[in-house]
Every structure is written in structure tokens, then in C-alpha cells.
Amino acid sequence: MTPSLGGTGTLTADGIVLDSHPMQRSVPIAMMFEAFNVGLDTGTPVDDQDYQVPFRFTGKINKLTIKLGPTQLTSNDRQVIQHALATRD
């Protein structure tokens, strides 16, 4: 795949633009990252022969543990997020 001429990279979370930067060269596709889901897969399966999405887990989840590592946000990152949250509809 040949990079195209320029574009703008935009990072969004929950429909809020957190950051945006012009790029001199870009890949001509939109890159979407799958959301964090528990008990439901709405993304793309590794192998279409395994299952089709949306795929619901029909068993019982007894426990879910999420361990978050240390924050890697800079103080400027925090300010950008706080501003985006404060000004959203």
C-alpha cells in the first residue's frame, strides 16, 4: 500500500475529539480500534469460520478484574481531556 499525500490524524473517545494533527503522508484508510467489550464481540473475528459478529457470550461471568497500570498522560494530555469533556454537548 502506497502512502497518500497528507491528511489529518484525529483521536476520538466517546465521540469527543481529544487530539488532531496534520500528517505529511498517510495511509488511505480509516483505522478503527475495537471497543472494550465484556460478554459481547462486535468487532471483526480473527477467522470468519469461527463465529460471526455480533457474538454474545451465553455463559456466566463470575468475576471480571481490570488492572490499570500507572497513568502515562502528561499534564497537557489531562488538560486537553478535561477541556474536551467540559465543552461536549
Sequence and secondary structure as in RCSB ss.txt:
>XXXX:A:sequence
MTPSLGGTGTLTADGIVLDSHPMQRSVPIAMMFEAFNVGLDTGTPVDDQDYQVPFRFTGKINKLTIKLGPTQLTS
NDRQVIQHALATRD
>XXXX:A:secstr
   EEEEEEEEEETTEEEEEEEEEEE SS        SSEE S  SSTTT  SSEE  S               H
HHHHHHHHHHHT  
